[in-house]
Amino acid sequence: MRDLFRLISLTIILLAGFALDAEAQFKEGAFTQSYNDEADTTSVSDTADKLFSIKELFGGLAHKNDLKIGTMFAGSVILPGSAQIYNKDYWKLPIVYGGIGALAGTGGYYLHRYSKSKKVYESFMADKATFETISPGQIYPFPAPEIDYKSKTTGTWLMVGAGLVYWGSLMDGVVSYKSDREPHPGRATLYSALLPGLGQIYNGELFKVPIYWGCLLGSVHFLMNNHTNYQRFKRIHNEATTDPNYSENISGETAKWYRDVYRRYRDYSIVATALFYFLQVIDANVFAYMHDFEVTDDISMRIEPAVIAPDNTYAFHNTTFGVQNAVGFRMGVRF
């Protein structure tokens, strides 16, 4: 159960990270020189913006200003239901909060029952061991209590259900977000972040879905297989080094070697899984952003002299030799 909570926490952190803008965070006003047509909408947003603003978020929830999809999504990750408020889907709020609250509350109750029964069992075994030590040869007169594994299973599935309702609220917010651009790069990115391959479907690139899913499923398969073998040889190594009655064919040194090998392969599988996941997210963003980019026969190039002023134009300068300005050439290419 501890691993489940770790996975949920890591997922929330990653989703919040995806919601932030991906522009490089240089000094405001840096690299502002542009050779694109002013009417080119793809160049307007190529500036450094704030990653996230609480004031902007609550202003959007009060419908005083428009929110970028990333800001709306990040707010919904932290405060479930924010996207529904911004999209004016108020009727969905009882479903979101009722579903998460009911499932998580009931799941916590069943998990508490399981934890309580496990503690009772452990206390019983400790008392039994003490009795057998004090009274050798006598049978402990009380029957052993059972651990409530059914409550553990029920509670785990209820918590998974709460997580799915939470995930559904995030997906609903992205789907319901209103924009005047299709495909929208932010929506494609968040689609792939929430469900690998969905961003490619949104971009109309269905042929990429089996490729990414094949890579992801293959990586997850090797991850699970390597983790299982790692746990197996870790157990054998522990038994071989601590149990004086150990009599298996695999020696402690051999088990240690296999344990380290499978642990390394497991780590490689984790890296591969994360790599393919992030790759399909980046792919969805890039191809949505470049969807309306066309290269026509009307291609021109312009070269002209220019005065380069590092102090005023760029975010870096070098005054080692006392040079403040330089004369050079400026080249612009128009597609």
DAQUI-V573174 format. One record per helix or strand. SS is the DSSP state (a for helix, b for strand). FROM is the first residue (numbers start at 1). TO is the last residue. If there is no record, write none. Layout:
ss & from & to
SS & FROM & TO
SS & FROM & TO
This chain:
ss & from & to
a & 2 & 18
a & 41 & 43
a & 54 & 61
a & 69 & 78
a & 82 & 86
a & 90 & 134
a & 149 & 176
a & 185 & 194
a & 198 & 202
a & 207 & 242
a & 252 & 289
b & 300 & 309
a & 310 & 313
b & 325 & 334
